[in-house]
Amino acid sequence: MPEPPAEKECCQRTRERWLARIEKYFTSFPVIKDVPCDECREILEIRVYEHPAA
């Protein structure tokens, strides 16, 4: 089976920014977000099912 294509750098930066925001400000889980990339506007699926471990 072919591997899924690697995520673009701009999308990776947006995902990291959202994950940091979720870790810092969200208290209720799961968090399910579909957000547009800051640069290419591709929709990113962000799924966090439990609070990230410190």
C-alpha positions in Angstrom: 0.0 0.0 0.0 1.3 3.5 -0.7 2.2 5.7 2.2 0.1 8.9 2.7 1.9 11.9 1.4 4.0 13.8 4.0 2.4 17.0 5.4 3.6 20.3 4.0 5.8 22.5 6.2 3.1 25.2 6.4 0.5 22.7 7.5 2.9 21.2 10.1 3.5 24.7 11.6 -0.3 25.3 11.8 -0.8 21.9 13.4 1.9 22.5 16.0 0.5 25.9 16.8 -3.0 24.4 17.3 -1.7 21.5 19.4 0.2 23.9 21.7 -3.0 26.0 22.1 -5.1 22.9 22.9 -2.5 21.7 25.5 -2.4 25.2 27.1 -6.1 26.3 27.1 -8.4 23.3 26.7 -9.7 21.4 29.7 -12.4 19.3 28.2 -11.5 16.4 25.9 -11.8 15.1 23.2 -11.0 18.1 21.1 -12.0 17.7 17.4 -11.1 20.6 15.1 -11.0 21.0 11.3 -8.9 24.2 10.8 -7.5 25.8 7.6 -3.8 26.0 7.2 -2.5 29.5 7.7 -0.8 29.6 4.3 -2.3 27.1 1.8 -5.8 27.0 3.4 -5.9 23.2 3.2 -8.2 21.8 5.9 -6.3 20.1 8.7 -8.0 17.5 10.9 -6.8 17.9 14.5 -7.9 15.3 16.9 -6.8 15.2 20.6 -8.6 12.6 22.7 -6.9 13.2 26.1 -4.8 15.8 27.7 -1.2 15.6 26.4 1.2 14.2 29.0 3.6 16.7 30.4 
